[in-house]
Amino acid sequence: MNDGKPNWWSRPSTPPEAARIPTPSPAEEGDFPLQAPDPAESAVPEPAAEAPAAPTVDMTKEPAAAEPTPAVPAPAESAPAVPAPAVTAAESVPAPETRAVAAVPAAPRPLHEPDEYRTPPYGEPGPWAPAPPVQHPAAPVPPPQAAVPPQGAVPPPQGPVPPHAWGQYDPWGAGPGAVPPPPRKKSRRGLALVGALAFALLTGVIGGGVGAYVERNGGIGTVELPQAEAGSADRAPDSVAGIAAGALPGVVTLHVSGGGSAGTGTGFVLDNRGHILTNNHVVDAAATSGDITVTFSSGETASAKLIGKDTGYDLAVVQVTGVRGLKPLPLGNSDDVRVGDPVVAIGAPFDLSNTVTSGIISAKERPITAGGEKGDGSDISYVDALQTDAPINPGNSGGPLLDGKGRVIGINSAIRAAGGSGEGDGGSGGQAGSIGLGFAIPVNQGKRVAEELINTGKATHPVIGVSLDMQFNGDGARVGDKGKDGTPSVTPDGPAAKAGLRPGDVITKVDGQRVHNGEELIVKIRAHRPGDALALTLTRDGRELTRTVTLGSAQGT
């Protein structure tokens, strides 16, 4: 039948089933032809249920007359019967076993070649059977009628047939009565594998996150850092901490303003009367009508007044009144200092008060000059300084340089700045920082000048009574031919004249120490007090002579 869809073909039998199919003998002459199917039987519609497999038919026997089959009443609301297709004698279905077939003496010739295939729903080997048409009942389909048993046979009991919907015929599928296959169980092994992979992925992600957190933060939970137990706050008196603790109450910071300028420096207390020693260049701005404010290490402030100053030594004394609990710093002996001795510097570099630094004595009797901004030489200071590598910066000026016992051995005054050739708080006009070249006025010289400033308001300078040729390029300090304004270069009846010095003499040593120019000679002389006797080595007309000079006194500025 061709209803617009492809014909379904039967599946091949397995070799054992094909082997069981008998092969009929070829038909001979005199054989009776197969009886044509009864039209009355063809008019009966096929039941919806799957028909039982047709029994094997013996083609060697003549078919007998079929028993009349009682008519099966059709259901009241059944679908219109579809006429069965015409079947030829060659395509007829073998009769059931109930039909009598006459025996023939010889095996009849088969109507067709042996067929390896069979169509299970339609019985044993036979012609290709077309698929039944698809029926769409308009009303509920009644249960299929059971097959009519042969006459005299007892029909088997029939159970209720569950209703089912008509559908597309599928020759490859199981029949309506077939038991559906049991549901396929899910593989537990696959589920276990998936679970293991998911668990491994989850633990890997969590472990990676925890590891990253631990690496970034150093651990999990509250951080408690180890710390030493509270110990004693006391330090050895000769340690830097001990020295600083003992000296800080006696160190002050000075803020000076006046004359259109302002500055910051350091000083230290000399006595209980409120005298404070500092540098002249720190308070120079307040020399006439300026203001000076003193701040102690405790934070207490007080106003101060200028007692005296000296440009040649770069020292000044100010005094505070009405302040109790002053702590003067003890003074040491700068002549006992040796190179390599440890020192501590205290000051207010860049206005950072109570700053403590430490180092050693790098050199002694280092002749330096500072100042000279006025151009006439009246503001130049000459210092036979102590050199130290303790960091000293602008603002440290006037502060104390302490030895290992906390005693003042120098007054910090100047630094050598990188890129500059001058001395002072920042070199030649700069605000450069420390490069480890700091210079301090020896305390022995500072003590004498401070006493004179407190007692008289002026300081005296030791002199020899000569005018030096500052343009001389040779080695040593040369006595000039003429003095200032045409006066004699050797002061008449002065210390040098009494010792026999003449114009043109070149002084090369002072008490056996070599001098290379006029500035160094002035520094060496001012390192002494008026009245001290000095041995001067000089060269005259190619001869080396030694003269002893008793130092005179001159009023400082």
ROPA-666745 format. One line per 10 residues: number of its first residue (from 1); their letters; for each residue x, y, z of C-alpha. Coordinates in steps of 0.001 Angstrom, whole numbers. Each point is the difference from the previous one (the first is absolute). Example, Ala and Ser with C-alpha at 12.3 -4.5 7.8 and 13.67 -1.06 7.14 Angstrom:
1> AS> 12300/-4500/7800  1370/3440/-660
***
This chain:
1> MNDGKPNWWS> 0/0/0  1297/3431/-811  -1543/2633/2244  2632/2651/-663  2557/-1504/2382  2776/-2477/-714  -760/-3645/366  1558/-1630/3031  2096/-3071/-583  305/-2923/2268
11> RPSTPPEAAR> 3153/-752/1878  2166/-2958/-1066  -271/-3166/1971  2948/-1328/1783  1722/-2944/-1701  -1447/-2589/2366  -3578/1132/-640  536/26/-3752  1292/-3521/219  -3224/-1229/1640
21> IPTPSPAEEG> -2193/1219/-2843  -912/-3012/-2235  605/352/-3641  -2965/-1352/-1953  567/-2290/-2928  -603/1348/-3436  -3508/-378/-1272  -724/-2749/-2443  -2591/-570/-2567  -3350/-859/1390
31> DFPLQAPDPA> 425/2107/3126  -3004/1836/1135  279/3742/89  -401/1773/3282  -3479/1037/794  -649/3692/-297  -824/1801/3207  -3648/296/844  -1314/3482/-706  -2166/-182/3037
41> ESAVPEPAAE> 3032/-487/2180  1810/2857/-1657  -2855/2345/811  450/-488/3753  2115/2792/1439  3181/-900/1779  -47/359/3750  2073/2744/1601  1867/-2419/2175  2977/-1834/-1368
51> APAAPTVDMT> -1109/-3259/-1672  1658/-3186/1103  2611/-1397/-2238  -1455/-2228/-2738  778/-3697/314  2133/-1776/-2506  -1902/-1183/-3075  730/-3239/-1740  66/940/-3654  1/-3697/-1062
61> KEPAAAEPTP> -3604/-457/1026  -3038/1195/-1765  -1891/2575/1941  -3332/-1202/1291  -3162/1905/119  118/2499/2819  -2478/-139/2786  -2434/2789/-96  1086/2716/2382  -2731/1720/1900
71> AVPAPAESAP> -191/3638/-755  1397/2312/2648  -2260/2927/648  1734/3340/-479  -25/2539/2779  -2661/2656/-90  2376/2917/-419  2863/-1571/-1859  2056/1665/-2623  -866/-804/-3606
81> AVPAPAVTAA> 1630/-3115/-1148  2919/367/-2292  -175/-2592/-2773  2871/-2378/-56  2160/130/-3037  -435/-2611/-2640  2274/-2891/478  996/-2287/-2826  341/-3649/297  3747/412/201
91> ESVPAPETRA> -319/2562/2847  -2760/-1815/1956  559/-677/3670  149/-3663/951  -3198/-1287/1504  -206/-768/3652  487/-3472/1266  -3734/-580/396  -480/-236/-3750  375/-3490/-1439
101> VAAVPAAPRP> 2516/-370/-2740  -56/-3035/-2288  3078/-2016/-284  1800/-97/-3275  2231/-2721/-1138  2869/2308/-927  1331/3223/1450  -1398/2923/-1892  2283/2544/-1595  238/3178/2091
111> LHEPDEYRTP> -1538/3082/-1503  3053/2051/798  3620/-422/977  793/-649/3667  -5/3255/1937  2579/514/2736  -2107/2645/1568  -3256/-104/1737  -2418/2464/1398  -610/-986/3626
121> PYGEPGPWAP> -3463/1532/307  -1273/-1927/-3028  1414/-3453/479  2568/-2189/-1654  1689/535/-3360  -2192/1652/-2526  -199/2888/-2297  857/3483/1143  -2986/1317/1856  -888/3635/-100
131> APPVQHPAAP> -467/1865/3236  -3611/467/1083  -1349/3483/-393  21/2476/2853  -3487/312/1425  -1202/2994/1937  -3198/-952/1759  -2473/2805/500  -1481/-1711/3063  1452/-2081/2824
141> VPPPQAAVPP> 1301/-3208/-1370  -1596/-3087/1545  2240/-2729/1246  1040/-2400/-2746  -2013/-3136/-540  1587/-3243/783  588/-2377/-2846  -2775/-2531/-644  1194/-3391/1130  -556/-3029/-2171
151> QGAVPPPQGP> -3214/-1959/326  10/-2096/3066  2923/1844/1602  -372/1745/3318  1097/3611/-260  2516/1107/2590  -1190/2502/2562  465/3543/-1122  1073/2700/2399  -844/3654/-391
161> VPPHAWGQYD> 2044/1706/-2655  1207/3419/1118  -1024/2737/-2347  2723/1636/-1950  260/2693/-2639  600/-782/-3601  3362/1082/-1262  2326/-273/-2913  927/-3542/-752  3614/-781/695
171> PWGAGPGAVP> 1006/-3442/-1222  3356/332/1725  -1494/741/3411  -1537/-2376/2462  -3631/-956/-251  -2765/1379/2207  261/-2846/2388  3761/204/357  1370/775/3415  1959/3273/29
181> PPPRKKSRRG> 3662/-398/823  949/691/3606  1291/3512/633  3686/285/-406  1766/518/3263  2353/2898/222  3577/-917/380  1124/613/3549  3563/-88/-1172  -575/2992/-2258
191> LALVGALAFA> -1733/1923/2788  2876/-770/2342  2503/1187/-2587  -1914/3259/-557  -270/535/3744  3720/-615/474  882/2473/-2742  -2339/2635/1447  1438/-529/3483  3569/268/-1307
201> LLTGVIGGGV> -844/3207/-1867  -1689/1516/3036  2824/-887/2360  2548/1308/-2504  -1765/3345/-271  -410/293/3758  3601/-1068/616  1309/2480/-2569  -2012/2817/1542  1187/-868/3482
211> GAYVERNGGI> 3600/-248/-1189  -163/3366/-1750  -1538/1596/3080  2649/-1499/2265  2798/1095/-2335  -1388/3539/-261  -927/475/3644  2369/-2400/1687  -2645/-2153/1650  -3617/-373/1002
221> GTVELPQAEA> -1593/1494/3055  980/2783/2337  3613/1112/-278  1889/124/3249  3588/1113/-414  2676/-1126/2445  1367/2726/2187  2566/201/2738  -1210/645/3493  296/3488/1405
231> GSADRAPDSV> 3492/531/1310  1826/2652/1868  55/3477/-1572  3356/778/1548  3051/145/-2230  3676/97/784  1115/3599/619  2778/-275/-2603  -2298/-1356/-2753  -1458/2282/-2648
241> AGIAAGALPG> -3441/-411/1533  1342/746/3471  1911/3059/-1223  -3013/1320/-1890  -2336/-552/2954  2300/1971/2287  691/2857/-2452  -3374/678/-1642  -1469/1987/2929  2884/2484/-354
251> VVTLHVSGGG> -320/497/-3783  -2304/2671/-1438  -1293/1025/-3421  173/3663/-954  -2364/1794/-2407  1318/3384/-1025  -1602/2698/-2119  895/3573/-820  1447/2223/-2690  -2187/-1647/-2629
261> SAGTGTGFVL> 1424/-3469/614  -614/-2966/2264  1851/-3116/965  150/-3048/2231  2903/-1279/2016  1031/-1812/3132  1593/946/3317  731/-1536/3388  -302/1239/3570  3216/1228/1664
271> DNRGHILTNN> -1190/731/3552  -3014/338/2283  -244/3718/-752  -1429/-789/-3428  3052/670/-2213  -78/-1934/-3251  2925/-351/-2415  -602/-140/-3765  1520/1151/-3315  145/3627/-1028
281> HVVDAAATSG> -1485/-715/-3434  -3064/-1499/1729  -954/3232/1833  1535/2511/-2375  -3442/940/-1373  -1074/1155/3503  3149/2006/738  -1858/3333/288  -3756/-371/360  -888/-3593/-734
291> DITVTFSSGE> -1859/-2642/1975  1525/-3160/1401  -2189/-2866/1242  1465/-2962/1854  -1746/-3381/47  1142/-2621/2472  -113/-3750/-571  -3086/-210/2214  -1871/2329/-2379  99/2998/2335
301> TASAKLIGKD> 846/3289/-1725  1459/3251/1233  1254/3288/-1442  3718/703/23  2200/3072/-352  3409/352/-1624  2848/387/2501  2965/164/-2361  1403/-1333/-3263  3292/-271/-1828
311> TGYDLAVVQV> 328/-301/-3758  3629/-1184/-26  -810/-3022/2140  -3591/-427/-1259  -1309/-206/3572  -2844/1737/1847  -1691/-148/3407  -3740/520/662  -1832/-116/3316  -3483/-1112/1123
321> TGVRGLKPLP> -1613/1125/3247  -2757/-1391/2168  670/-3586/-960  448/-2585/2712  1493/-3459/-135  2787/905/-2407  2559/-2723/-543  3428/1320/-1059  2187/-2351/-2017  3453/-873/1380
331> LGNSDDVRVG> 2985/1270/-2015  2863/-2294/-963  3580/678/-1117  480/172/-3756  3784/-334/376  -493/-3589/1225  -2007/-1061/-3066  1588/-2589/-2265  -830/-987/-3555  -2430/-2923/22
341> DPVVAIGAPF> -1710/897/3269  -3771/-556/-135  -2146/3118/25  -3720/851/67  -1531/3072/-1649  -3365/1462/1061  -1903/2719/-1856  -2979/1004/-2115  951/-713/-3634  -2572/1559/-2330
351> DLSNTVTSGI> -1972/991/3132  -293/-3625/1194  694/585/3662  1669/-2516/2348  1712/-1851/-2852  2841/-2256/1129  2809/-1233/-2252  3259/-1730/782  3431/-471/-1514  3669/410/799
361> ISAKERPITA> 2646/2674/24  1425/-32/-3513  2765/2580/484  1276/2694/2377  1242/3581/-494  -1573/231/-3444  335/3656/-1042  -3226/1209/-1613  -1562/3339/-793  -3697/784/-229
371> GGEKGDGSDI> -2098/3010/-901  1309/2771/-2204  -3357/962/-1503  620/3715/692  3071/53/-2228  2217/2117/2309  1188/-2894/2122  -1665/1311/3142  -2341/-2985/237  2570/-2721/-628
381> SYVDALQTDA> 552/-2420/2828  3182/-1968/501  -305/-3297/1774  2597/-2594/923  -2776/-2592/-146  -708/-3559/1019  -1092/-2028/-3019  -2703/-2658/452  -1979/-2359/-2178  -3078/250/2246
391> PINPGNSGGP> -2756/1295/-2324  -343/3768/365  -2501/1922/-2123  -1416/3539/-182  -1626/573/3392  2660/-1899/1946  2075/3189/337  674/962/3618  -828/-3463/1345  2314/-2036/2203
401> LLDGKGRVIG> 2442/-2664/-1141  282/-2448/2924  2677/-2516/876  -552/-3517/1310  -756/1309/3498  -2592/2543/-1060  2273/3018/330  95/2829/-2530  3229/1/-1992  -1089/2196/-2919
411> INSAIRAAGG> -2624/2339/-1435  -1291/-1165/-3397  503/2846/-2454  622/-970/-3626  -233/-2745/-2603  1696/-609/-3292  -2728/-359/-2614  303/-2087/-3149  580/2256/-2994  962/2982/2160
421> SGEGDGGSGG> 3332/1278/1206  -1139/2110/2939  -690/-850/3595  -3057/771/2035  -3505/-1376/296  -318/-1061/-3573  3288/963/-1512  204/2951/-2348  -3566/1205/-89  -1766/-3365/-173
431> QAGSIGLGFA> -2225/-2202/2149  1851/-3194/-733  -85/-2908/2402  2726/-1778/1858  2654/-1945/-1842  1832/-998/3178  2178/3103/203  -1083/1994/3057  2050/2496/1980  -301/1129/3610
441> IPVNQGKRVA> 1672/2834/1945  2140/-1544/2778  -1675/491/3354  3184/1450/1557  -189/2913/-2404  -3770/241/426  258/90/3779  2397/2964/-27  -2060/1972/-2505  -3274/-783/1830
451> EELINTGKAT> 1442/1218/3303  1149/3259/-1587  -3377/532/-1694  -1902/-618/3269  2309/2190/2060  760/2855/-2421  -2264/-489/-3001  3118/-132/-2194  2660/-2573/-839  3723/641/-459
461> HPVIGVSLDM> 2142/-1421/-2774  3691/-929/342  2190/1850/-2534  3719/247/-1004  -194/3501/-1516  711/-622/-3732  -1884/480/-3280  122/-3098/-2217  163/-149/-3787  -3150/-2044/-747
471> QFNGDGARVG> 900/-135/-3711  3213/-1934/608  3/-3288/-1931  3027/-1595/1605  77/-2458/2862  -462/1810/3283  -1327/3377/1243  1955/3029/-1275  214/3284/1883  -1139/2799/-2311
481> DKGKDGTPSV> 2124/2910/-1144  -2636/2565/944  -2952/-44/2332  -3520/1296/-496  -198/3591/-1189  3788/103/-431  774/-707/3621  3003/-2165/935  -624/-3754/-417  1689/-677/3362
491> TPDGPAAKAG> -1695/1955/2778  2619/2122/1793  683/-1203/3541  -2381/-2902/-553  579/-3707/836  1519/-779/-3438  2202/3102/22  1294/-927/3442  778/-3559/-1254  2005/1388/-2971
501> LRPGDVITKV> -2371/-759/-2933  441/2060/-3174  -2059/713/-3117  469/-2818/-2569  631/-2728/2570  -1864/-3301/-792  -1326/-1787/3064  -91/-3783/-596  -677/-1522/3461  -1760/852/3253
511> DGQRVHNGEE> 1268/-1990/2975  1366/-2523/-2476  -3324/-396/-1948  183/788/-3711  -2081/2840/-1429  -518/394/-3755  -1723/3387/-291  -1053/3092/1912  -3403/-1391/1043  1576/-2978/1686
521> LIVKIRAHRP> 2342/2301/1904  -2962/2028/1306  -1808/-3169/1031  3014/-1270/1926  469/3315/1799  -3705/334/963  34/-3471/1444  2000/1499/2877  -662/2578/2653  1547/3472/100
531> GDALALTLTR> 3275/-154/1925  941/-3496/-1246  3530/-333/-1416  381/-1592/-3442  3109/-1199/-1838  -120/1177/-3599  2204/-1571/-2697  650/2329/-2933  2077/286/-3149  1969/3164/-774
541> DGRELTRTVT> 2347/415/-2992  175/-3777/-345  757/-585/3653  -2276/-1679/2540  -357/1886/3291  -2013/-586/3204  -1534/2839/2006  -2086/-104/3223  -3000/2289/73  -2238/858/3002
551> LGSAQGT> -3516/465/-1241  -1703/3321/388  -3745/754/276  -2465/1689/-2336  -3677/789/484  -2281/-2225/-1943  -3113/1000/-1948
***
